[in-house]
Amino acid sequence: MAAPDPVLGISDRYEIHEKLGEGGVGLVYKARDTVLDQWVAIKVMLLDSDRSAVRFQQEARAIGKLSHENIVRVFDFGQTGDGKLYMVSEYLDGLSLKELIRQRGSLSEAEAIPVFEQICRGLAYAHSNGVVHRDLKPANVMLLSGADGYAVKLIDFGLVKILDEDQRLTATGVGIGSPPYMSPEQVEGGEIDAATDIYSLGCLIFESLAGRPPLLGDTVIETMQMHRKTVPPALSTMTDQQISEGLEKLVAACLEKERSGRPESIDHVLQALHGPDDSVSTETSPASRRTRAPLALISIALCLALITAGVLLLSRSEKAPVASATPDESFNSMDLPLAINEGRVANSMGGGRYSLFQFADEDLRDFAREHPDAEDLQLDTSSINGPGLKYLKGLPIRYLCLDRLPINDHDFAYLGDLPGLKTIHMQNNTTMTGSGYEALSRLPEFYELKLTNSRLTEKAMESLSKIETPVRMDLTRCEFPPGSLRKLRPPHLERLYLCETKLGSLEDLKGLTCRDLLLEGNPGLALADFSCLREVEGLSSLFIDNCGVKSKGIGQLVGLRDVNWLSMTGCDVGPADLADFKSSKIYNLSVTQRGEPRDFYSSLCGWRDLHELKVEKGSLSDIGPLFRSDIESFGLINSSVSGKQLAVLDEVPGINRLIFTHCKIDGDFLKELARSRTIKALTIVETDLSERQIAQLQNLKRLKRLVIEETHIPDSDKQKIQQSLPDTEVHID
């Protein structure tokens, strides 16, 4: 039986038309105001405590005071007969900036500047009235089409601070926001003011022009930590379009970690946008800083967080994060406003998974006693130095994240007392000398070690070699002394990442036993002697993408008789080079298209074992020559795909699986694919899909398998896709 509609009982004045969205704290409905004869939006908050009601009404009064063309209007608020809180605001028929970015990929500077200016005007007005947005992001910027371009409306001023309200009703030391747009002070639970909105605005401008936020980690926690510690990349390095020098300086200033380094006010940002070629002043007078009084924390999200014991719900993923949900979609962990209590917080993610925030070493004693079920433990947002690791003894920990913590050899050795430990992530470590890694040899089930961006010594290589279990090691972007790789000789190394490590030679890998070797992003290997890899025992997979390898090196790869998986996108490989591999055992090949398309694809025919091919910067239209090959799976990387190109598949009936990675898919492709009788499997990775395309996925009923990875699909649509394809194996991550 369906639950009662929470809107019922608000008032006879409003006629409910449809539900627009649903999230963790409430629902949004489109309704008709029968008195004013206009459409409105009604937010019903699923909170029912008296304290929540007081805060809600205080918030609603504050927002109701705001009257500006760039801020959504609030008309009414109150409580239903059964105690539920509601707010009535103007109905906006448009799309969010988040949706526009997702559709376009990114905006040009010329079309984006008017949007940024309107955002600034709305914020400037709010700040002058003592209101800070606190959750500024593309999803909270609505765009209404007009004759002169987009009109901007800022929505969800729900996480606000009011200068002139009773602060006794509020809590302090709480950080609220959406992780990809959170300022350092929000992450740390510090004082929030207008400078916080300026930082978030910098993130928003960056994403609008580059197509992605400036800082994104593999998890929510990592993203938050990056906002505290990591310097964002220059905007111009993340987009192909020309960015004016003034705008780039402005964005960099907005993203300063210290508030004193950011523009003094939103008015200063607006002034810089008017003249993007002018220098951006970030000077802030001491007097203006001193007059920033503590502001009240008034937040529906905060109410919910406090009512539910202040627990921050996060999710860890091995994949890269996906784009945040827009307001009318299901929330995901990266897009939720988060509330963090002052002091330590153990965030339970269920199933024995915990993230610890602001824990010190001694706090781990209490944690171990209170949470004997801990199997998955993230300490990267804690204040742990290492001695507290001894308190974890006896816990059934299988995964441990120690990223950016100053763990030394003595304290790392405590991990040898965790017999169930399988995976350790300890990125950005510069305090280990190497002997502590010997503790890993005592772990009977140890399998994965990730040390990205760490400093390794020759002693570390020797200690890691004592691991006798089958193991994977990620040493991407690690620093190590010349010649030290010769000491890395674990007997059962399954996979070794040496990506972007400035390798210039392969001599040190002779005698290594390794199944999968990843050397991507090492341009110093362009002229290396790849014949050295013949002395890597058990090598079956080799990744040399973006190493710039020339014909001579490619010829040496032909001699690697046992390699069956070869990825060499970004290398100078032509048709003549590829023809030399015909007698190799390569089953799976990734390569960048070079030369004439017909010559390129013809050179891939007649290979003895080639069944899976992925081509960077290629086109489906050109693959006709593959009808003479045994290729069953074809993929494109960094390419454009259109519905018209599908006709070529009739010429290559052997291909039954398509893979698209970081591609641009046009609006008709999925529609045409639904008619295909030859394609039985489709994989889409890191590829933006419009709402229309997501809906079209439900029509791919002839597929036997559908895999979507690192591509944003709202939870509600995931369910629809799975329900619409009962005979298809569906995996959406």
Buried (B, 14 or more C-beta within 10 A) or exposed (E): EEEEEBBEBBBEBBEBBEBBBBBEBBBBBBBBBEEEEEBBBBBBBBBBBEEBBBBBBBBBBBBBEBEBEBBBBBBBBBBBEEEBBBBBBBBBEBBBBBBBBBEEEBBEBEEBBBBBBBBBBBBBBBBEBBBBBBBBBBBBBBBEEEEEEBBBBBBBBBBBBBBEBEBEEBBEEBBBBBBBBBBBBBBBBBBBBBBBBBBBBBBBBBBBBBBBBBBBBBBBBBBBBBBBEBEBEBBBEBBEEEBBBBBBBBBBBBBBBEBEBBBBBBBBBBBBBEEBEEEBEBEBEEEEEEEBEEBBBBBBBBBBBBEEEBBBBBBBBEEEBBBBBBBBBBBBBBBBBBBBBBEBBBBBBEEBBBBBBBBBBEBBEEBBEEBEEBBBBBBBBBBBBBBBBBBBBEBEBBBBBBBBBBBBBEBBBBBBBBBBBBBBBBBBBEBBBBBBBBBBBBBEEBBBBBBBBBBBBBBBBBBBBBBBBBBBBBBBBBEBEEEBBBBBBBEEBBBBBBBBBBBBBBEBBBEBBBBBBBBBBBBEBBEBEBBBBBEBEBBBBBBBBBBBBBBEBBBBBBEBEEBBBBBBBBBBBBBEBBBBBBEBBBBBBBBBBBBEBEBBBBBBBEBEBBBBBBBBBBBBBBBBBBBBBEBBBBBBBBBBBBBEBBEBBEEBEBBBBBBBBBBBBBEBBBBBBBEBEBBBBBBBBBBBBBBEBBBBBBBBEBBBBBBBBBBBBBEBBBEBBBEBBEEBEBEBB
